[in-house]
Amino acid sequence: MTLDARTIAAALLVLAPLIGAIPIAYPPLVPVWSATRERHIEIIGTHRRSWRLLNAGFSLATLGTGAGVVALAVALADDVTLAATVGALAAVYLAVGVLWCVVLAIRARTTPALYDLGAMHAEPGPAEVLVGAATGGVFVAFALGTAITLLCLCAVLGLAGVVPVIVAVVAGLVAGVSLGGQLVTGDTIPAVLYLPTMLVGISLLAGWG
């Protein structure tokens, strides 16, 4: 594993989610996650630029993390089989990540539009319900696909000694909890899905493995 490729991979895995998370900390948007439907629409409608930045941040985190896994595959080029396996997992990660980016792009536009239509003062209409069901289904595909991919990635990296087994186990447990939560409750916190690869990145930066 070359130092340059290792450093690039680690930096992307750690920094992409951290930078992408910056818009989430914008104080007026913090209550949006626990607000009622009406309040949710109102907050976003009155802070739409920040809402667009928040969704762009999630996209950056997803694509940057995917790029980090690709860089890691390049860094492992001396082991053709391992590099090919990590590269394949990177392709899957990016493919399901695109689903998340689609959801983000849709909600970045539709929620402010609901505010403009005065939807917070009325019951959800058929169009809103259908769009919500469609984006919800796409999100489930993303959440399940990402969690499974991360479980496989952690197992591969741990068994190959790229990261210490303990790091791979902890990262895998986080992915497993996210997968289990999605299967049991039908929902998961998207930010949790970035933690396993961040742990891998930290391990690479620290020179563990």
C-alpha positions in Angstrom: 0.0 0.0 0.0 1.6 3.3 -1.1 1.6 6.1 1.4 0.1 8.7 -0.9 -2.9 6.5 -1.9 -3.4 5.5 1.7 -3.3 9.1 2.9 -5.8 10.2 0.2 -8.1 7.4 1.0 -8.0 8.1 4.7 -8.5 11.8 4.3 -11.5 11.3 2.1 -13.1 8.8 4.4 -12.7 11.1 7.4 -13.1 14.6 6.0 -15.9 14.1 3.5 -18.5 13.3 6.1 -17.2 15.9 8.5 -17.3 18.7 5.9 -20.6 17.5 4.6 -22.0 17.6 8.2 -21.3 21.3 8.7 -24.7 22.5 7.3 -26.5 20.2 9.7 -25.2 22.3 12.7 -27.0 25.4 11.4 -29.1 26.3 14.5 -32.5 27.1 12.8 -32.5 23.7 11.1 -31.7 21.7 14.2 -35.4 21.3 15.2 -36.4 20.1 11.7 -35.7 16.5 12.5 -38.1 16.2 15.4 -40.7 18.8 14.3 -44.3 18.1 13.3 -45.0 17.9 9.6 -46.4 21.5 9.6 -43.4 22.9 11.5 -41.0 20.9 9.4 -42.3 22.5 6.2 -42.3 25.9 7.8 -38.7 25.7 9.0 -37.5 24.5 5.6 -39.6 27.0 3.7 -38.1 29.9 5.7 -34.6 28.6 5.5 -34.5 27.0 2.0 -31.0 28.0 1.1 -29.7 26.3 4.3 -31.9 23.3 3.5 -30.3 23.0 0.0 -26.8 23.2 1.6 -27.7 20.5 4.1 -28.8 18.2 1.4 -25.7 19.0 -0.7 -23.6 18.2 2.4 -25.1 14.7 2.6 -24.3 14.3 -1.1 -20.8 15.4 -0.6 -20.3 13.0 2.3 -21.7 10.1 0.3 -19.7 10.8 -2.9 -16.6 11.7 -1.0 -16.7 8.5 1.0 -17.2 6.5 -2.1 -14.2 8.2 -3.6 -12.3 7.3 -0.5 -13.1 3.6 -0.9 -12.1 3.8 -4.6 -8.8 5.4 -3.5 -8.3 2.6 -1.0 -8.7 0.0 -3.7 -6.0 1.8 -5.7 -3.8 1.8 -2.7 -4.2 -1.9 -2.4 -3.1 -2.5 -6.0 -0.2 -4.8 -4.9 -2.8 -7.4 -4.0 -4.9 -7.8 -7.1 -7.6 -9.9 -5.6 -8.0 -7.6 -2.5 -7.9 -4.5 -4.7 -10.6 -5.9 -7.0 -12.8 -6.8 -4.1 -12.6 -3.4 -2.5 -13.1 -1.8 -5.9 -16.2 -3.8 -6.5 -17.5 -2.8 -3.0 -16.7 0.8 -3.8 -18.8 0.6 -7.0 -21.7 -0.9 -5.1 -21.4 1.8 -2.4 -21.5 4.6 -5.0 -24.4 3.0 -6.9 -26.6 2.8 -3.8 -25.2 6.2 -2.8 -26.7 7.7 -5.9 -30.1 6.6 -4.7 -29.6 8.7 -1.6 -28.5 11.7 -3.7 -31.7 11.3 -5.7 -33.7 11.5 -2.5 -31.7 14.5 -1.3 -32.3 16.3 -4.6 -36.0 15.7 -4.5 -36.6 16.8 -1.0 -34.4 19.8 -1.5 -36.9 21.1 -4.0 -40.2 19.6 -2.9 -40.3 20.6 0.7 -39.8 24.4 0.0 -42.5 24.0 -2.8 -44.9 22.6 -0.2 -44.3 25.7 1.9 -45.0 27.9 -1.2 -48.3 26.0 -1.8 -49.3 26.5 1.8 -49.3 22.8 2.5 -48.6 23.2 6.2 -52.1 24.5 6.6 -53.8 21.5 5.0 -53.8 17.7 5.1 -51.2 15.9 2.9 -52.6 15.7 -0.6 -52.3 12.7 -2.9 -49.2 14.0 -4.7 -47.4 14.7 -1.4 -48.2 11.2 -0.2 -47.1 9.5 -3.4 -43.8 11.5 -3.5 -43.2 10.7 0.1 -43.8 7.0 -0.5 -41.6 6.9 -3.5 -38.6 8.7 -1.9 -39.2 6.6 1.3 -38.8 3.5 -0.8 -35.6 4.7 -2.5 -34.2 5.7 0.9 -34.9 2.1 2.2 -33.0 0.7 -0.8 -30.1 3.1 0.0 -30.0 2.3 3.7 -30.1 -1.5 3.3 -27.7 -1.5 0.4 -25.2 0.8 2.2 -25.3 -1.1 5.5 -24.8 -4.5 3.8 -21.9 -3.1 1.7 -20.3 -1.6 4.7 -20.6 -5.0 6.6 -18.8 -6.7 3.6 -16.2 -4.0 3.4 -15.4 -4.2 7.1 -15.1 -7.9 7.0 -12.7 -7.8 4.0 -10.5 -5.1 5.4 -10.4 -6.8 8.8 -9.5 -10.2 7.4 -6.9 -8.8 5.0 -5.2 -6.9 7.9 -5.8 -3.5 6.2 -7.2 -2.3 9.6 -7.0 -4.0 12.9 -9.7 -6.6 13.6 -11.1 -4.7 16.5 -11.6 -1.6 14.2 -13.3 -3.8 11.6 -15.5 -5.4 14.3 -16.6 -2.1 15.8 -17.2 -0.5 12.4 -19.1 -3.6 11.3 -21.2 -3.5 14.5 -22.2 0.1 13.7 -23.2 -1.0 10.2 -25.1 -4.0 11.6 -27.0 -1.9 14.1 -28.0 0.5 11.3 -29.1 -2.5 9.2 -31.0 -4.0 12.1 -32.7 -0.7 12.9 -33.9 -0.3 9.3 -35.3 -3.9 9.2 -37.0 -3.7 12.6 -38.2 -0.1 12.7 -38.3 0.8 9.0 -36.0 3.7 9.5 -32.4 4.6 10.3 -30.4 7.7 10.9 -28.4 8.4 7.7 -25.5 10.0 9.5 -24.8 6.7 11.3 -23.9 5.1 7.9 -20.8 7.3 7.6 -19.3 6.2 10.9 -17.9 2.8 9.8 -15.8 4.3 6.9 -14.8 7.2 9.2 -13.4 4.6 11.6 -11.5 2.9 8.8 -10.1 6.3 7.7 -9.0 7.1 11.2 -7.3 3.7 11.5 -5.5 4.4 8.2 -4.4 7.8 9.3 -3.1 6.4 12.6 -1.1 3.7 10.8 -2.9 0.9 12.5 -3.2 -2.5 10.7 
